[in-house]
Amino acid sequence: MINTDPLAFGKMAFVSGPRQCGKTTLAESLLVAAGHEANYFNWDDVEFRRLWLHSPAAILPLLHIVPGCLPLLVFIVNRVIV
């Protein structure tokens, strides 16, 4: 449902759940199906987080864009930062 409802219309989808329930597997399978495997980013990666916080547009060169398709990005946050 996630790939036919919000994602099909260019919307955001937030997936949450307990550890080991398949959130990352779902995200990776959606990226593979869309041909956007390179667009997987982990917020716990200090270099990526610094780049994003400096300027979200700075990640544009990192993105794999499929012509004629909306880009699909996955941001993984493994822990809540307070």
Rosetta silent file (secondary structure, phi, psi, omega in degrees, C-alpha in Angstrom):
SEQUENCE: MINTDPLAFGKMAFVSGPRQCGKTTLAESLLVAAGHEANYFNWDDVEFRRLWLHSPAAILPLLHIVPGCLPLLVFIVNRVIV
SCORE:     score description
SCORE:     0.000 S_00000001
   1 L     0.000  -33.856 -174.986    0.000    0.000    0.000 S_00000001
   2 L   -63.955  -34.308 -178.842    2.794    2.451    0.773 S_00000001
   3 L   -84.191  -14.670  178.638    4.070    2.489   -2.810 S_00000001
   4 L  -101.216  -19.134 -179.079    0.600    2.822   -4.357 S_00000001
   5 L   -97.817  -87.580 -174.319   -0.879    5.417   -2.007 S_00000001
   6 L   -68.626  -43.257 -174.733    1.375    8.223   -0.728 S_00000001
   7 H   -67.386  -31.857 -179.756    4.496    7.525   -2.782 S_00000001
   8 H   -66.494  -20.520 -178.335    2.603    7.246   -6.060 S_00000001
   9 H  -109.665   17.950  177.159    1.441   10.841   -5.625 S_00000001
  10 L    73.142   23.763 -179.226    4.800   12.336   -4.611 S_00000001
  11 L   -97.358  167.375  175.408    3.971   12.449   -0.913 S_00000001
  12 L   -87.446  150.925  173.337    6.077   11.575    2.118 S_00000001
  13 L  -134.236  130.336  177.085    5.562    8.412    4.085 S_00000001
  14 L  -107.344  129.547 -179.127    6.863    7.855    7.595 S_00000001
  15 L  -116.677  126.270  177.404    7.323    4.273    8.730 S_00000001
  16 L  -132.925  162.529  178.834    7.784    3.477   12.383 S_00000001
  17 L   166.447  174.479 -179.677    7.735    0.353   14.455 S_00000001
  18 L   -68.945  165.952  177.636    9.666   -1.748   16.915 S_00000001
  19 L   -57.256  145.934  172.454   13.138   -3.018   16.235 S_00000001
  20 L    65.612   25.881 -179.167   13.483   -5.906   13.791 S_00000001
  21 L  -100.737   -3.271  175.085    9.981   -5.588   12.301 S_00000001
  22 L   109.103   11.990 -178.956   11.089   -4.969    8.689 S_00000001
  23 H   -61.598  -48.571 -179.389   11.163   -1.177    8.295 S_00000001
  24 H   -67.096  -40.375  178.327   14.610   -1.118    6.654 S_00000001
  25 H   -61.117  -42.876  177.161   13.815   -4.154    4.513 S_00000001
  26 H   -61.134  -47.570 -178.665   10.655   -2.438    3.276 S_00000001
  27 H   -61.469  -45.397 -179.822   12.548    0.767    2.487 S_00000001
  28 H   -64.185  -39.295 -179.421   15.314   -1.075    0.651 S_00000001
  29 H   -67.886  -35.701  176.482   12.824   -3.120   -1.389 S_00000001
  30 H   -65.486  -41.114  178.438   10.968    0.057   -2.433 S_00000001
  31 H   -63.778  -45.109  179.741   14.240    1.650   -3.534 S_00000001
  32 H   -62.066  -45.323 -178.984   15.261   -1.409   -5.544 S_00000001
  33 H   -62.234  -31.650 -178.958   11.850   -1.643   -7.213 S_00000001
  34 H   -90.934   -5.055 -177.889   12.060    2.036   -8.209 S_00000001
  35 L    74.139   26.562 -178.279   15.688    1.817   -9.362 S_00000001
  36 L  -116.721   35.794 -174.135   16.809    4.293   -6.700 S_00000001
  37 L   -53.165  -32.203 -176.351   19.110    2.052   -4.621 S_00000001
  38 L   -74.008  -10.864 -175.087   21.669    4.848   -4.161 S_00000001
  39 L   -92.863   39.998  179.446   19.129    7.101   -2.434 S_00000001
  40 E  -109.174  117.653 -176.140   19.399    5.406    0.958 S_00000001
  41 E  -126.259  138.629 -178.610   20.717    7.727    3.659 S_00000001
  42 E  -109.821  119.270 -179.070   21.353    7.025    7.334 S_00000001
  43 L   -62.704  -22.540  178.358   20.932    9.950    9.727 S_00000001
  44 L   -75.915   -9.914  175.397   23.402    8.248   12.094 S_00000001
  45 L   -77.305  109.899 -173.677   26.130    8.771    9.458 S_00000001
  46 H   -58.233  -42.019 -179.355   27.881   11.855   10.858 S_00000001
  47 H   -62.844  -44.361  178.581   29.207   13.000    7.459 S_00000001
  48 H   -64.052  -45.049 -178.461   25.757   12.817    5.852 S_00000001
  49 H   -60.801  -42.701  178.007   24.114   14.556    8.805 S_00000001
  50 H   -62.403  -43.241  179.590   26.657   17.422    8.679 S_00000001
  51 H   -59.997  -48.291 -179.110   26.147   17.790    4.935 S_00000001
  52 H   -63.670  -44.582 -177.995   22.352   17.890    5.315 S_00000001
  53 H   -67.278  -32.085  176.496   22.421   20.304    8.252 S_00000001
  54 H   -65.360  -46.518  178.413   24.755   22.641    6.369 S_00000001
  55 L  -168.909  114.096  178.911   22.376   22.692    3.405 S_00000001
  56 H   -54.538  -30.921  179.057   19.809   20.064    2.405 S_00000001
  57 H   -66.573  -17.624 -179.134   20.466   21.000   -1.233 S_00000001
  58 H   -65.897  -17.186  179.444   24.052   19.803   -0.748 S_00000001
  59 H   -85.371   -8.190 -178.142   22.881   16.195   -1.095 S_00000001
  60 H   -52.890  -41.961  177.934   21.585   16.743   -4.637 S_00000001
  61 H   -64.391  -18.910 -179.856   24.844   15.538   -6.240 S_00000001
  62 H   -82.962  -16.827 -173.098   24.495   12.302   -4.229 S_00000001
  63 L   -78.819  142.762  172.138   21.023   11.490   -5.577 S_00000001
  64 L   -99.044  115.066 -179.132   20.308    8.995   -8.314 S_00000001
  65 L  -107.983  126.542  176.447   17.498   10.459  -10.411 S_00000001
  66 L   -92.442  120.254 -178.656   15.634    8.265  -12.883 S_00000001
  67 L   -54.036  134.455  177.749   14.461   10.404  -15.832 S_00000001
  68 L    82.185    2.149 -178.719   10.695   10.791  -15.915 S_00000001
  69 L  -123.252  149.357  171.278   10.215    9.533  -12.345 S_00000001
  70 L   -69.547  137.617  178.827    9.777   11.245   -9.026 S_00000001
  71 L   -68.191  141.791  176.265   12.895   10.664   -6.920 S_00000001
  72 L  -112.445  123.477  179.846   12.503    8.227   -4.055 S_00000001
  73 L  -121.625  145.955  174.918   14.652    8.891   -0.991 S_00000001
  74 E  -125.674  125.097  173.689   14.950    6.931    2.224 S_00000001
  75 E  -112.122  120.850 -179.674   16.261    8.502    5.416 S_00000001
  76 E  -102.593  129.826  173.253   16.877    6.016    8.210 S_00000001
  77 L  -121.021  112.837 -176.451   16.977    7.156   11.817 S_00000001
  78 L   -85.278  -15.248  179.068   17.980    4.337   14.135 S_00000001
  79 L  -147.694  155.234  177.378   17.587    6.274   17.337 S_00000001
  80 L   -84.031  126.786  179.606   15.719    9.303   18.535 S_00000001
  81 L   -99.583  119.946 -179.767   18.074   12.231   19.049 S_00000001
  82 L  -114.774    0.000    0.000   16.950   14.549   21.845 S_00000001
